[in-house]
């Protein structure tokens, strides 16, 4: 078993005291993590990845699981806004997995095929620049020459160079799996944290808000809840698509997280905005 050690950084004592008050919600995230480990141990490592869909589902679930762990670690470090920003990636993961599961053969194939196509399109973008560093054009031309034959017959499936493997935007994919409300309510919020936007400029200019540059409790409540919620959604879509029979286990995890969220808000509302 791998030995674990404490990370080499410190947080303020006041933050630790506040994190302790959010303990039930962070504990719920730990329960969701345990479910992720269980899925890996009992249902991935023990079964073959013998179809394209299983391979793609494994990729999306694994990526989502690591992102969820990153988000919860950020919460425990007092970096709530950064944790919320990672929820955008979790949303994309569970929307994509659900979207692919509706046509698992064709869409899984397109997901896998797009790797080479994306490289080819990216090389074209670079080579379209009139000026490149000395010697760079020759290198990129050589790469293009190698990639082009491998993707020549695939390009017709990806005619729109801006819409990726699915040829649909993330909103279009969300709408296809009836997640358009979550797109507007949640994903939009996640992206506000993901990108630097002028949303709070007015409040800062008027003195109604301030920028905090170190670890603090702001956003930790939201980051812990949304990352757990999104990861639970990903787990649910994964286990249903592969018929793992974890419905009751997932319901318990999500119910516990919801109860913890409500209890923390009732006890410490000042930490939840």
C-alpha positions, 0 to 999 in steps of 0.5 A, spaced: 500 500 500 502 506 498 504 511 504 501 517 504 504 524 507 501 531 509 502 536 503 508 541 504 503 547 505 500 551 510 493 554 511 491 559 516 488 557 523 482 561 522 481 557 515 482 550 519 476 552 524 471 554 519 473 548 515 471 544 521 464 547 521 463 545 514 466 538 516 459 534 514 459 536 507 467 535 506 465 528 509 460 527 504 465 528 499 469 523 502 464 518 502 463 519 494 470 518 493 470 512 497 464 510 492 469 512 486 474 507 489 469 502 489 467 502 482 474 502 480 476 496 484 470 492 483 468 494 476 473 497 472 480 493 474 476 486 474 472 487 467 475 487 460 475 494 456 472 490 450 468 495 446 469 502 444 464 504 449 467 501 455 474 504 453 471 511 452 466 510 459 473 508 462 476 515 460 471 519 462 470 516 468 477 516 470 478 523 468 472 525 472 474 522 478 481 525 478 478 532 477 473 531 483 479 529 487 482 535 485 476 539 487 475 536 494 483 537 495 482 545 493 476 545 498 480 543 504 486 548 502 481 554 502 481 555 494 473 554 493 473 558 487 478 554 483 474 548 486 468 551 483 471 552 476 473 544 476 466 543 476 465 545 469 470 539 467 465 535 471 459 537 468 462 536 461 464 529 463 457 527 465 454 530 459 459 527 454 458 520 457 450 520 457 450 523 450 455 517 448 451 512 451 445 514 447 449 511 441 454 508 444 457 504 437 457 510 433 459 516 438 464 512 441 468 511 435 467 518 433 470 520 440 476 515 439 477 517 431 477 525 433 484 524 436 488 524 430 483 529 426 484 534 432 491 534 431 491 535 424 486 541 424 491 544 430 497 543 425 493 547 420 492 552 424 499 553 426 501 553 419 496 558 417 500 563 421 504 567 416 510 568 421 513 562 425 520 561 428 525 559 424 525 552 422 518 551 425 514 551 419 519 545 416 517 541 423 510 542 423 510 540 415 513 534 417 508 532 422 502 534 418 505 529 412 505 524 417 498 525 420 494 527 414 494 520 411 491 517 417 485 521 418 484 523 410 478 518 410 475 521 417 475 528 415 468 527 412 465 526 419 468 532 422 467 537 417 466 543 422 472 544 425 470 548 431 465 543 433 469 537 435 468 530 436 461 530 436 460 536 431 455 539 437 457 544 442 457 543 449 450 546 450 447 542 444 450 535 447 447 538 454 440 539 451 440 532 447 440 529 454 435 534 457 441 537 461 439 544 458 437 547 465 443 545 468 447 548 463 444 554 464 444 554 472 450 550 473 455 550 468 454 558 466 456 559 474 462 554 474 465 558 467 464 564 471 469 561 476 473 558 470 475 564 466 476 571 469 470 575 467 468 582 469 462 580 473 464 583 480 468 589 477 462 594 479 462 591 486 470 591 487 470 598 484 464 601 489 467 597 495 462 592 496 467 586 495 474 585 495 479 580 492 482 575 497 489 572 494 490 567 499 487 561 502 480 562 505 473 560 506 469 563 500 466 558 495 468 552 499 461 550 501 459 551 494 465 547 491 464 541 496 457 541 494 457 542 486 463 537 485 460 532 489 453 533 486 457 532 479 461 526 481 455 523 483 452 524 477 458 521 473 458 515 477 450 514 476 451 515 468 457 510 468 454 505 473 447 505 469 450 505 462 454 499 464 449 495 469 453 495 475 447 495 480 449 501 484 443 505 484 442 504 492 449 506 494 449 512 489 442 514 492 445 514 499 451 518 497 447 523 494 442 523 500 447 524 505 451 529 501 444 533 500 443 532 508 450 535 510 449 541 505 442 543 508 445 542 515 451 546 514 447 551 511 442 551 517 448 552 522 453 556 519 450 560 513 455 566 514 460 560 511 455 558 505 455 565 501 
